[in-house]
Amino acid sequence: MVDFDRDDDDALVEECSVCSGDIYIDHDCEEEDIVYCNDCEAEYLVRSLEPLRLTLLDDDIDGEIDEEEDFDEDYD
């Protein structure tokens, strides 16, 4: 989802590690803020601004359950 009102001169642009789309980091963004990819809406946590470091918050973007987990345990 693209924000057409964005002033690109005041934003840093990083490449999304999920889809290679654009992640815009506004000039007023701070560390520990959450930013989103404009294409796939992946969430990233801003770890550092100088140098810019982003951490992908949810590496299971499609929301599927990891098949290795076993949810068939018996509970007493």
Beta strands, then each sheet from edge to edge (+ up, - down):
strand 1: 11-15
strand 2: 22-26
strand 3: 34-36
strand 4: 43-49
strand 5: 52-56
sheet 1: 1+ 2-
sheet 2: 3+ 4- 5+
end
